[in-house]
Amino acid sequence: MNLIFRLFLILLTSGFIISESFSQNDNSGKLVVNFVGLQSNKGKVKVALCNSSTNYDDHKSPYIGRDIKIENNKAVIEFDQLPYGEYAIKAFHDEDENDDLNTNFLGIPTEDYGFSNNARGMFGPPSWEEAKLKLNSAKKVIEVILK
């Protein structure tokens, strides 16, 4: 009986140590993005999650691209198990669902758009440096205003 109890304690302790080492090495988190400022529930929000200045500047190849549904003039997306690091969000309200950010004859967007940190560029999109955020915890929640 004493031997069985000792074996049980050894197994329990080693299981605890193993589970602790796995949880300490899990360098990933969840990024929750709340999109606000939407004027209608029409269409969808097109979201690009970028993990470098290279794919941030390349408008065709984000790290992760998603389309999300709008409800009550709001939209939410969760990115699970993202490796800790730097990211930036780019998004626009694709009201007509043509998969393009519509612009006028001067190239000024006619559909609402937004970036992480609610960064705004003067003559074009904000830079990577202005829009990037750091994910270094189990969960990070941000808000992006589309206007």
Buried (B, 14 or more C-beta within 10 A) or exposed (E): EEEEEEEEEEEEEEEEEEEEEEEEEEEEBBBBBEBBBBEEBEBBBBBBBBBBBEBBEEEEEBBBEBBBEBEEBEBBBEBEEBEBBBBBBBBBBBBEEEEEBEEEEEEEEEBBBBBBBBBBEEEEBBBBEBBBBEBEEEEBEBEBBBE
